[in-house]
Amino acid sequence: MERDTLKKLGVVATTVVIVALFMTLPVFYYVVEMPAFAVCIAAVVYIILAIAMVYYAKERFREIEEGLDDAVDDY
């Protein structure tokens, strides 16, 4: 297996776990019976964070393909 493939799998695994966490947190707020507006606000915040995570994962993929191993220090 190529070294770049392992790096990409790491990016994918991290992104999936964090995005899954962001998508389940509003559900937990709903389960503990927080007010509906608070759940909606939390959902919007976590959706924005999930979108940002996917964006940075795509940027990291591009860096890996270009061979920029140390570009992760820019974050």
WOZI-V303018 format. One line per field, one symbol per residue. psi: psi as a letter, one per 20 degrees, with the letter a starting at -180 (. if undefined). Layout:
BEGIN
psi->???
END
This chain:
BEGIN
psi->pqhhghghhggggggggghgghhhghghhghjlqqhhhggggggghgghgghggghghghgghghijnhjihii.
END
